Amino acid sequence: MNTHNATRPLPCSPRSRHGRGSDAKSRGVSDAIRATTVREWLLLVACSLAVLHAADTRPIWSFENPAELQKIKTANSRVTRVRQHAVQVEFEAADQPKIELTPGNADFRPFASVALDVTNPSGEPLSFAMEVEDAGGAKTMAHTALPLAAGETASFALTLNSPPPLQMGMRGEAALPGFRLLAEDHHVVDTAHIAVVRIYLNKPGKARSMILDNIRLAPGLSYDQIVDAYGQSAKEEWPGKLTRLSQFQSQRSEEEAELKLRPALADRDEFGAWASGPKLEATGFFRAAKHQGKWWLVAPNGRLFFSVGLDCVTTREGGTVVEGRENMFQWLPSANDPLAAFYETSRTSTPVGLRDIKFYSGKEFNFYAANLQRKYGDDWKQKWQETALARLRAWGVNTIANWSDPALYGNGKVPYTVTLGIRGGVGEVSSGSDYWGRMRDVFDARFPQAVDDSVKTMAQARRDDPWCIGYFVDNELAWGNMRSDRGRYGLALGALSQGADVAAKRAFVDQAKARYGTVERLNEAWGSHLASWEDFLAKPWQPEGEWKPALKEDLARFMTEFATRYFRTIRDALKKYDPHHLYLGSRFSGYTREEVLVAAEYTDVISFNIYRARVNPADWTVLDGIDKPVVIGEFHMGALDRGMFHTGLVSTPNQAARAAMYQDYVRSVADHPLFVGCHFFKFNDEPLTGRPRDGENYNIGFTTVTDSVYPELVTAAKAVHSEIYTRHARAGTNGGAGN
């Protein structure tokens, strides 16, 4: 993930997202939807809601009449009536076991969603899918974004013909109070002629069961007036929601008292290092060292340091586009309102990541910064900085991590990492995994100067600061992936697909010439039919048929040389201007073995962004044979129980589960002898209606849009951070567990 004020990619790579929305490129959205403007959507929804009272529903199947069961069609499933008003479905271990229900009244108008109550009677999580088909054969499908927990009962809804959230400028769609929205494909169906409703499981693997009750029609989804004056969800309630201006001050007073009472964790020194732990050589700057079989960072004073960080400690991440969708907001400041100072305008020609998203640029309003002024007054920037630093120390967070406000650098209270990106007019190469953009062509003669220009100023400014840990340079680059040969060798194939005007293509041909001498020998080794070296250089080329071992070897050799030029050039420039601090790598998201091996050679610490529930050693065979420290540059988890519309990349059912998963993740990192830290993305939630450029609106903060903390997460973080040093000291023992 990147941030919109950074040089190159924006945060979050194209992995699976979870929540009330779809991050696919609006697959299945019909031409009719694409042609419909957002204002027409909102007018349509408003007209529908004018007909319906928000609480109105219409039963379709209540299951109170036993005769209803006779009308249910089953496929690899069976149904029985339970509780006098519900039906239990037993699904077989088939490819897609299902039930089909035919409505007695095919006209679902004016309702715009199908709702149902579902119970999971088993002792393990349950996911299901639902499909609505009209008389013409058009279908819309949805599935559980978050499985039902063991024994859980919940009310779900599939909205009909609602606009995809991407068309509304955000990843996760607005809430439908009282329901957990199913993640749907947003195909259009004729709600006047509905033929069948299907409920099914996708390849359950074993027999499963679920209890259904009260399948009904309900009002649809509205995007009108969904945001209150403080940037919160206007149509939901939850503990901690702010409803009055005075609550900002009472909240501030309570937190300040808590921070004064407990300003820091026990057994921490001024850097947040292990005060009573082993003391190594003090060099005056952060470094990496292996101690008793485990890698550590070492603070300037020689104390062992495990980097626990928060990304995006900044106020500049709170803007959301309001231009063109003003009706989403209950309040926006007028031009003469003092809070109008938090408007700004960005004009971006193309979105980042998801190309079908709308409202990715234009006039923005920063609710977060406006709330900080409401809370701290005119001196809100300074007061926020003081509060943020106090929070980090009190929470046991010892690193201001990537994408944070440079104004916090050199604060003398919390160590920090510097964010750098390579800029300049350099050619590019596609790997086929170019979510944030194509790779810079490291064979371009302009690349070394671009690197030098990009690192010089900041490296010279930070070189003598003992509070600086080091530099992250670039983020989630398009290295490729290990899922297939084309993914693994994508950069090499990208170079081969070009002509003689591309430096990477020339480098590949030169490499082949040096190895084979003649094009005939190359053809024999590769099984290719190239006419000449000139032909090879001038024309795009891609392998066909079976790939011979020699071809793969040459592709891998090119990948290694590409990575070597990249990491070596950056390493040399950094050390030229700042020999004291660590080169923390490029924050791998996608990667191949070749690139990781090279990174291990030229970086001081290898960095990965790992969006999973935890770090499992079995998943890290890419590090086999590598003895180098590793840091996680990004991870997070989210939930939907505090008024947010999307969980982010890793979902949990509620804030308590989110806090528990945070602890488990951090412990799993501490238990690995190579890992020296992990940085959570991010300090504050993303805007409810999506950030500019890519529409992310995730519940991934330690704090909310109103600068309120998530108490469950903070409490859990302080607890796990307090054990981090003794736990990592035991890493690798007892099968890798630090218990």
C-alpha positions in Angstrom: 0.0 0.0 0.0 1.1 3.5 -0.6 -0.4 6.9 0.2 -1.7 9.5 -2.1 0.9 12.1 -1.1 3.7 9.8 -1.8 5.8 9.7 -5.0 4.7 6.5 -6.6 2.2 3.9 -5.9 -0.7 4.3 -3.6 -1.2 1.8 -0.7 -2.7 -1.5 -1.2 -1.9 -4.0 -3.8 -4.5 -5.9 -5.9 -5.1 -8.7 -3.4 -8.4 -9.9 -2.3 -10.4 -7.4 -0.2 -13.1 -8.1 2.2 -16.0 -6.0 3.4 -19.3 -4.6 2.1 -18.0 -4.1 -1.4 -16.3 -5.3 -4.5 -12.8 -4.6 -5.6 -13.1 -6.3 -8.9 -13.1 -4.1 -11.9 -16.9 -3.9 -11.7 -17.3 -7.3 -13.4 -20.7 -7.9 -14.7 -21.9 -4.3 -14.5 -24.1 -3.9 -17.5 -23.9 -1.3 -20.1 -27.1 0.2 -18.7 -25.4 0.7 -15.3 -22.2 2.1 -16.9 -24.3 4.6 -18.7 -26.3 5.7 -15.7 -24.9 8.7 -13.8 -24.4 8.6 -10.1 -27.0 11.3 -9.6 -29.5 9.2 -11.5 -28.7 6.3 -9.2 -29.3 8.4 -6.2 -32.5 9.8 -7.5 -33.7 6.2 -8.2 -32.9 5.1 -4.7 -34.5 8.2 -3.2 -37.7 7.6 -5.1 -37.8 4.0 -4.0 -37.3 5.0 -0.4 -40.0 7.5 -0.6 -42.4 4.7 -1.3 -41.1 2.5 1.5 -40.7 3.2 5.2 -37.3 2.2 6.3 -38.7 -0.5 8.5 -41.0 -2.0 5.9 -40.4 -5.6 4.8 -42.4 -8.1 2.9 -42.1 -11.9 3.7 -41.3 -14.2 0.8 -40.7 -17.4 2.8 -41.4 -17.5 6.5 -41.3 -21.3 6.8 -44.2 -21.2 9.3 -46.2 -23.4 6.9 -44.8 -26.9 6.4 -46.2 -26.9 2.8 -43.5 -24.3 1.9 -40.9 -27.0 2.2 -42.5 -29.0 -0.7 -41.8 -26.1 -3.0 -38.1 -25.9 -2.3 -35.9 -27.6 -5.0 -32.8 -29.3 -3.7 -29.6 -30.3 -5.4 -27.1 -32.3 -3.3 -28.9 -31.1 -0.2 -32.0 -31.8 1.9 -34.2 -29.6 4.0 -36.1 -30.1 7.3 -38.3 -27.7 9.3 -37.0 -26.7 12.7 -38.1 -24.3 15.4 -41.6 -24.2 13.9 -40.6 -21.3 11.7 -37.2 -22.1 10.1 -35.6 -24.6 7.8 -32.4 -26.5 8.3 -30.5 -27.2 5.1 -28.0 -30.1 5.0 -25.5 -29.6 2.2 -23.5 -32.5 0.9 -19.8 -32.4 0.1 -20.5 -31.6 -3.6 -19.2 -29.0 -6.0 -22.1 -26.6 -5.5 -24.9 -28.0 -3.2 -27.9 -25.7 -3.3 -31.5 -25.0 -2.7 -33.8 -23.1 -5.0 -36.9 -21.1 -3.9 -39.5 -19.8 -6.3 -41.4 -16.7 -5.1 -45.2 -16.7 -5.1 -45.1 -13.1 -6.1 -42.5 -12.5 -8.8 -42.7 -8.7 -8.5 -40.2 -7.5 -5.9 -40.9 -3.8 -6.4 -40.6 -1.4 -4.8 -38.3 -3.3 -2.5 -34.6 -3.4 -3.4 -33.0 -6.1 -1.3 -33.5 -9.7 -0.3 -32.9 -10.3 3.3 -32.7 -13.5 5.4 -31.7 -14.7 8.9 -29.0 -17.3 9.0 -27.7 -19.5 11.8 -24.5 -21.5 11.7 -25.2 -24.5 13.9 -21.8 -26.0 13.5 -18.6 -25.5 15.5 -16.6 -23.9 12.7 -17.1 -20.8 10.4 -19.6 -21.0 7.6 -19.6 -19.1 4.3 -22.5 -19.2 1.8 -23.6 -17.6 -1.5 -26.9 -16.3 -2.8 -28.2 -15.7 -6.3 -31.3 -14.0 -7.6 -32.4 -14.7 -11.2 -35.1 -13.0 -13.2 -37.5 -14.5 -15.8 -35.1 -13.4 -18.6 -32.2 -15.4 -17.1 -30.2 -12.4 -15.8 -28.6 -13.1 -12.4 -27.0 -11.3 -9.6 -24.8 -13.1 -7.1 -23.4 -12.4 -3.7 -21.4 -14.2 -1.0 -20.5 -13.7 2.6 -17.6 -11.3 2.9 -17.0 -12.5 6.4 -18.0 -16.1 7.4 -20.5 -16.7 10.2 -18.8 -17.8 13.4 -19.6 -21.0 15.1 -23.1 -20.9 16.5 -23.6 -17.3 15.2 -27.0 -16.0 13.9 -27.0 -12.9 11.7 -29.3 -11.1 9.3 -27.9 -10.7 5.7 -29.1 -8.8 2.7 -28.4 -8.9 -1.0 -29.2 -5.5 -2.6 -30.8 -5.5 -6.0 -29.6 -3.1 -8.7 -27.7 -0.9 -6.3 -24.7 0.9 -7.8 -21.4 -0.8 -7.3 -19.4 1.0 -4.6 -16.6 1.8 -7.1 -19.1 3.8 -9.1 -19.7 5.8 -5.9 -16.0 6.4 -5.4 -15.3 3.9 -2.7 -14.2 0.3 -2.1 -16.8 -0.7 0.5 -20.4 0.2 0.0 -22.6 2.1 2.4 -24.4 0.4 5.3 -27.9 -1.0 5.2 -28.7 -0.7 8.9 -29.7 -4.0 10.6 -28.1 -6.2 8.0 -24.7 -7.6 7.0 -24.4 -6.9 3.3 -23.3 -9.8 1.1 -20.5 -9.0 -1.3 -22.1 -8.9 -4.7 -21.3 -8.6 -8.4 -24.0 -6.0 -9.0 -25.5 -7.4 -12.1 -28.8 -5.9 -13.1 -32.0 -8.0 -12.7 -35.6 -7.2 -13.5 -37.1 -6.8 -10.1 -40.7 -7.0 -11.6 -40.1 -10.5 -12.8 -38.0 -12.5 -10.3 -38.0 -16.2 -11.1 -35.8 -17.9 -8.4 -33.6 -17.3 -5.4 -30.8 -19.7 -4.8 -28.7 -20.4 -1.7 -25.7 -22.5 -2.1 -22.2 -23.4 -0.9 -19.1 -23.4 -3.1 -17.1 -26.6 -2.8 -17.7 -27.1 1.0 -15.3 -30.1 1.1 -17.5 -31.8 3.6 -21.2 -31.9 4.7 -22.3 -28.6 6.2 -25.6 -27.3 7.5 -27.3 -23.9 8.0 -30.6 -22.7 9.4 -32.6 -20.2 7.4 -35.5 -18.1 8.6 -37.6 -15.2 7.5 -36.5 -14.7 3.9 -38.0 -11.3 3.1 -37.9 -8.2 0.9 -36.4 -5.1 2.4 -35.6 -1.5 1.4 -32.5 -1.0 -0.7 -29.3 0.7 -0.2 -29.1 4.5 -0.2 -26.1 6.7 -0.5 -28.0 9.9 0.4 -26.8 11.7 3.5 -24.7 8.8 4.7 -22.0 10.9 6.4 -22.5 13.1 9.4 -20.8 16.4 10.2 -17.9 14.6 11.8 -17.2 12.3 8.9 -18.8 9.3 10.6 -21.5 6.9 9.3 -24.8 8.8 9.8 -27.1 5.9 9.7 -25.5 3.6 12.2 -24.9 3.7 16.0 -22.1 2.2 18.0 -20.2 2.7 21.3 -17.9 5.7 21.1 -19.7 7.5 18.2 -19.5 11.3 18.7 -22.7 13.2 18.4 -21.9 16.5 20.1 -19.1 19.0 19.8 -18.5 18.9 23.6 -17.6 15.2 23.4 -14.3 16.2 21.7 -13.1 18.0 24.8 -14.3 15.4 27.3 -12.6 12.7 25.2 -9.4 14.7 25.1 -9.4 15.3 28.8 -9.9 11.6 29.6 -7.1 10.5 27.3 -4.7 13.1 28.5 -5.2 11.9 32.0 -4.6 8.3 30.9 -1.4 9.2 29.0 0.0 11.1 32.0 -0.8 8.1 34.3 0.8 5.5 32.0 3.3 7.4 29.7 5.3 4.3 28.7 5.7 0.6 29.0 7.9 -0.8 31.7 11.5 -1.9 30.8 11.9 0.5 27.9 14.6 3.1 27.4 14.4 6.4 25.7 14.5 4.8 22.3 11.9 2.2 23.2 14.6 -0.5 23.3 14.9 -3.3 25.9 16.2 -1.4 28.9 17.2 -4.5 31.0 18.2 -6.7 28.1 21.6 -7.5 26.7 23.8 -4.5 25.7 25.8 -4.7 22.5 28.3 -2.3 21.1 26.9 1.3 21.0 27.6 2.9 17.6 25.5 6.0 18.0 23.1 4.9 15.2 20.7 2.1 14.6 22.1 -1.1 13.1 21.2 -4.7 12.7 23.0 -7.6 14.5 22.6 -11.2 15.2 22.6 -12.1 18.9 22.2 -15.6 20.2 20.8 -17.0 17.0 18.2 -14.2 16.5 18.4 -11.1 14.4 17.7 -7.8 16.1 17.9 -4.1 15.5 20.3 -2.4 17.9 19.6 1.1 19.2 22.2 3.8 19.1 23.0 3.0 22.8 23.6 -0.7 22.1 20.3 -2.0 23.5 18.3 -4.6 21.6 15.5 -3.0 19.6 12.4 -4.8 18.0 10.7 -2.3 15.7 6.9 -2.0 16.5 5.6 0.7 14.2 2.6 2.5 12.8 2.5 3.7 9.2 0.9 7.0 8.1 1.2 8.9 11.3 0.0 12.0 9.6 -3.1 14.3 9.3 -2.9 14.4 5.5 -4.6 11.1 4.9 -8.1 12.3 5.8 -9.3 13.9 2.6 -12.3 12.5 0.6 -13.7 13.8 -2.7 -16.9 15.7 -2.2 -17.3 17.2 -5.6 -20.1 15.6 -7.6 -21.4 13.6 -4.6 -22.3 16.4 -2.2 -25.6 14.7 -1.3 -23.7 12.0 0.5 -22.9 14.4 3.3 -25.2 15.8 5.9 -22.9 18.8 6.3 -20.1 20.5 4.4 -18.7 23.8 5.4 -19.7 26.9 3.5 -17.0 29.1 1.9 -16.9 31.5 4.9 -16.9 28.8 7.5 -13.5 28.5 9.3 -13.5 24.8 8.6 -13.5 25.5 4.9 -9.7 25.7 5.3 -9.8 21.9 5.1 -11.0 21.9 1.5 -8.4 21.2 -1.2 -8.6 20.2 -4.8 -6.7 17.5 -6.6 -6.8 16.8 -10.3 -5.6 13.4 -11.3 -6.1 12.2 -14.9 -6.3 8.6 -14.0 -7.1 6.6 -10.8 -4.6 4.3 -9.2 -5.1 0.5 -9.0 -8.8 0.0 -9.9 -9.5 1.7 -13.2 -13.3 1.7 -13.0 -13.5 3.8 -9.9 -15.3 7.1 -10.0 -14.8 10.3 -8.0 -11.1 9.7 -7.6 -10.1 13.4 -7.8 -11.7 16.8 -7.5 -12.6 19.0 -4.5 -11.9 17.2 -1.2 -12.7 17.8 2.4 -10.6 16.5 5.2 -12.9 15.5 8.0 -10.1 14.2 10.1 -8.1 17.5 10.1 -11.3 19.4 10.7 -12.1 17.3 13.7 -8.6 17.9 15.0 -9.2 21.7 14.9 -12.5 21.1 16.7 -10.7 19.1 19.4 -7.4 21.0 19.8 -8.2 24.5 18.5 -6.2 26.7 16.2 -2.9 25.2 17.4 -4.2 21.8 16.3 -1.2 20.7 14.3 1.2 21.1 17.2 -1.2 19.6 19.7 -1.9 16.6 17.5 1.8 16.0 17.1 2.3 16.1 20.8 -0.6 13.7 21.4 0.5 11.4 18.6 4.0 11.1 20.1 2.6 10.6 23.6 0.2 7.9 22.3 3.0 6.0 20.6 5.2 5.8 23.7 2.3 4.9 25.9 1.2 2.1 23.5 4.7 0.7 23.3 5.0 1.7 19.6 8.7 2.5 19.1 8.7 3.4 15.4 7.1 6.1 13.3 6.9 4.1 10.2 6.5 4.6 6.4 4.3 7.3 4.9 4.4 9.4 8.1 4.6 13.2 8.3 8.2 14.3 7.8 7.5 17.0 10.4 7.8 14.1 13.0 11.3 13.2 11.9 13.9 14.1 14.5 11.3 14.5 17.2 13.7 13.2 19.9 11.0 11.0 21.4 10.2 8.1 19.0 12.5 6.6 16.3 11.4 6.8 12.7 11.9 5.5 9.2 12.2 7.7 6.2 10.0 7.3 3.1 11.7 7.7 -0.3 10.6 7.0 -3.8 12.7 7.0 -7.0 11.6 9.9 -9.3 12.8 11.2 -12.6 12.3 10.6 -16.3 13.3 6.9 -16.7 11.9 4.3 -19.0 9.6 1.6 -17.7 9.1 -2.2 -18.1 5.9 -4.1 -17.5 6.0 -7.3 -15.4 2.3 -8.0 -16.0 1.7 -7.4 -12.3 1.6 -3.6 -12.6 -1.1 -2.7 -10.2 0.6 0.5 -8.9 2.6 1.0 -12.1 5.3 -0.5 -14.2 8.9 -1.0 -13.0 11.5 1.6 -13.8 13.9 0.4 -16.4 17.2 0.0 -14.4 19.1 -0.4 -17.7 18.1 3.1 -18.8 21.2 5.2 -18.6 19.2 7.8 -16.7 18.4 5.5 -13.8 21.5 6.1 -11.7 21.0 9.9 -11.8 17.4 9.5 -11.0 18.3 7.5 -7.9 20.9 10.0 -6.8 18.6 12.9 -7.2 15.8 11.1 -5.3 17.8 10.2 -2.2 20.4 13.0 -1.9 18.4 15.7 -0.1 16.7 13.6 2.5 19.7 11.4 3.1 22.0 14.4 3.7 19.4 15.9 6.1 19.0 12.7 8.2 22.5 11.3 8.2 23.5 12.6 11.7 20.2 11.9 13.5 20.5 9.0 15.9 16.6 8.7 16.0 16.5 7.7 12.3 16.4 3.9 11.9 16.8 4.0 8.1 15.2 4.3 4.7 12.5 2.5 2.9 12.9 3.2 -0.8 9.9 2.6 -3.1 7.0 0.3 -2.2 5.2 -2.8 -3.6 7.0 -2.6 -6.9 5.9 -4.8 -9.9 8.5 -7.5 -9.4 6.1 -10.3 -10.3 5.1 -13.3 -8.3 5.7 -17.0 -7.8 2.3 -18.3 -8.9 3.3 -19.2 -12.4 6.3 -19.1 -14.8 4.8 -16.0 -16.5 4.4 -14.4 -13.1 7.9 -15.3 -12.0 9.6 -14.1 -15.1 7.3 -11.3 -15.9 9.9 -8.5 -16.0 12.1 -10.5 -18.4 9.1 -11.3 -20.6 8.1 -7.6 -20.4 11.5 -6.6 -21.7 11.3 -9.3 -24.5 8.0 -7.9 -25.6 9.6 -4.6 -26.5 11.8 -3.3 -29.4 15.3 -1.9 -29.7 14.3 1.5 -28.2 13.9 -0.1 -24.8 17.1 -0.4 -22.7 16.0 -3.5 -20.9 15.4 -5.3 -24.3 18.9 -4.3 -25.5 20.4 -5.6 -22.2 18.6 -8.9 -22.6 19.8 -9.4 -26.2 23.4 -8.5 -25.1 23.1 -11.0 -22.3 22.0 -13.7 -24.8 24.7 -12.8 -27.3 27.4 -13.1 -24.6 26.1 -16.6 -23.6 25.4 -18.1 -27.0 27.4 -16.3 -29.5 25.2 -17.1 -32.4 21.4 -16.9 -32.8 21.4 -20.5 -34.0 22.8 -21.7 -30.7 20.2 -19.6 -28.9 17.4 -21.2 -31.0 18.7 -24.7 -30.2 18.8 -23.9 -26.5 15.4 -22.2 -26.3 13.5 -24.1 -29.1 12.9 -20.7 -30.7 13.0 -19.7 -34.4 14.7 -16.3 -34.4 16.0 -15.2 -37.8 18.9 -13.0 -36.4 20.1 -11.0 -33.5 18.9 -7.9 -35.3 15.4 -9.5 -35.7 15.4 -10.5 -32.0 16.3 -7.0 -30.9 13.9 -5.1 -33.2 10.7 -7.2 -32.7 8.6 -8.2 -29.7 9.2 -11.8 -28.8 7.4 -14.2 -26.4 8.0 -17.9 -25.7 5.5 -20.4 -27.1 4.8 -24.0 -26.3 6.9 -25.8 -23.7 9.6 -23.7 -22.0 13.0 -25.4 -22.2 15.2 -25.3 -19.1 17.8 -23.0 -20.8 15.1 -20.4 -21.5 14.0 -20.4 -17.8 17.7 -20.1 -16.8 18.2 -17.1 -19.0 15.0 -15.4 -17.9 16.1 -16.0 -14.3 19.5 -14.6 -15.0 18.0 -11.5 -16.5 15.8 -11.1 -13.4 18.8 -11.4 -11.2 20.7 -8.8 -13.1 17.7 -6.4 -13.1 17.3 -6.7 -9.3 21.0 -6.3 -8.8 21.1 -3.0 -10.8 18.1 -1.8 -8.8 19.2 -2.6 -5.3 22.9 -1.9 -5.8 22.3 1.5 -7.3 20.0 2.5 -4.5 22.4 1.1 -1.8 25.3 2.9 -3.3 23.5 6.3 -3.4 22.2 6.0 0.1 25.6 5.0 1.6 27.2 7.8 -0.4 25.1 10.5 1.3 24.3 8.7 4.6 26.7 5.9 5.7 25.2 5.7 9.2 21.6 4.4 8.6 20.0 1.3 7.4 18.7 0.5 3.9 15.4 -1.1 4.7 14.6 -2.4 1.2 11.6 -1.8 -1.1 8.7 -3.4 0.8 8.0 -6.5 -1.3 4.4 -7.4 -2.0 4.9 -9.5 -5.1 8.3 -11.1 -5.4 10.3 -13.9 -6.8 13.2 -15.9 -5.3 15.7 -14.2 -7.6 14.8 -10.7 -6.4 14.7 -11.7 -2.7 18.2 -13.2 -2.9 19.5 -10.0 -4.5 17.8 -7.9 -1.9 19.4 -9.9 0.8 22.8 -9.0 -0.7 22.4 -5.3 -1.0 19.9 -4.2 1.7 20.6 -4.1 5.4 17.1 -5.3 6.2 14.7 -7.0 3.7 11.2 -5.7 3.9 7.8 -7.3 3.0 4.2 -6.1 3.3 2.3 -9.1 4.5 -1.5 -8.9 4.7 -2.4 -12.1 6.3 -3.9 -13.2 9.7 -0.5 -14.1 10.9 3.0 -15.0 9.8 3.4 -18.7 9.3 7.0 -20.0 9.0 5.9 -22.6 6.5 4.9 -19.8 4.1 8.5 -18.4 4.1 10.4 -20.9 2.1 11.5 -17.9 0.0 13.9 -17.1 2.9 15.4 -20.6 3.0 19.2 -20.2 3.0 19.0 -16.5 3.7 20.5 -15.2 6.9 19.4 -11.6 6.9 17.0 -9.5 9.1 13.5 -9.0 7.9 10.9 -6.3 8.7 7.2 -6.3 7.9 6.4 -2.9 6.4 2.6 -3.2 6.4 -0.1 -5.4 7.9 -3.6 -4.7 9.2 -6.9 -6.2 10.0 -10.4 -4.5 10.3 -14.0 -5.0 11.3 -17.4 -3.4 10.5 -18.9 -2.9 14.0 -17.8 0.7 14.5 -19.5 2.4 11.5 -16.9 1.7 8.8 -17.8 0.3 5.4 -14.8 -2.0 4.6 -12.6 -4.1 6.8 -9.5 -3.8 4.6 -7.4 -6.7 3.4 -7.9 -9.0 6.4 -11.3 -9.3 8.0 -12.4 -9.9 11.5 -16.0 -10.0 12.9 -15.6 -7.2 15.5 -13.1 -5.0 17.3 -12.5 -7.6 20.0 -11.5 -10.2 17.4 -9.5 -7.5 15.6 -7.5 -6.9 18.7 -6.9 -10.6 19.3 -5.7 -11.0 15.7 -3.3 -8.1 16.1 -1.8 -9.8 19.2 -1.5 -13.1 17.3 0.1 -11.5 14.3 2.7 -9.6 16.4 3.6 -12.7 18.3 4.0 -14.7 15.2 6.5 -12.1 13.9 8.4 -12.1 17.2 8.6 -15.9 17.1 10.6 -15.9 13.9 14.3 -15.5 14.4 14.8 -13.5 11.2 12.2 -10.9 11.8 13.2 -7.6 13.6 9.8 -5.8 13.6 6.4 -5.2 12.1 4.6 -2.0 11.1 0.8 -1.7 11.2 -0.9 0.1 8.3 -2.1 2.5 9.7 -2.4 5.2 12.5 -5.9 6.4 11.5 -8.9 5.0 9.7 -9.3 5.8 6.0 -12.1 8.2 5.1 -15.5 6.7 5.3 -16.4 7.6 1.7 -12.9 6.7 0.3 -9.6 8.4 -0.1 -8.8 10.1 -3.4 -7.3 8.2 -6.3 -8.3 4.7 -5.3 -11.3 4.9 -3.0 -10.0 2.9 -0.1 -12.3 3.3 3.0 -10.9 0.7 5.4 -11.3 0.3 9.1 -7.5 -0.1 9.6 -6.6 2.6 12.2 -5.7 2.7 15.8 -7.8 5.9 15.8 -11.0 7.0 14.1 -11.9 10.0 12.0 -12.8 11.8 15.2 -9.4 11.1 16.7 -10.9 8.6 19.1 -8.8 5.5 19.9 -10.1 1.9 19.4 -9.8 0.8 23.1 -9.8 -2.9 22.4 -6.9 -2.6 19.9 -4.9 -0.2 22.1 -5.3 -2.4 25.2 -4.3 -5.5 23.2 -1.4 -3.7 21.6 0.1 -2.5 24.9 -0.2 -6.1 26.3 1.6 -7.8 23.4 4.2 -5.0 23.0 5.1 -5.5 26.7 6.2 -9.0 26.0 7.9 -8.5 22.7 11.5 -8.5 23.8 11.4 -11.6 26.0 9.4 -13.4 23.4 11.7 -12.6 20.5 14.7 -13.6 22.7 13.1 -17.1 22.7 12.4 -17.2 19.0 13.3 -20.4 17.3 13.0 -22.5 20.4 10.3 -25.1 21.0 9.5 -25.3 17.3 9.6 -21.6 16.8 7.1 -20.6 19.5 8.0 -18.0 22.0 5.6 -19.4 24.6 
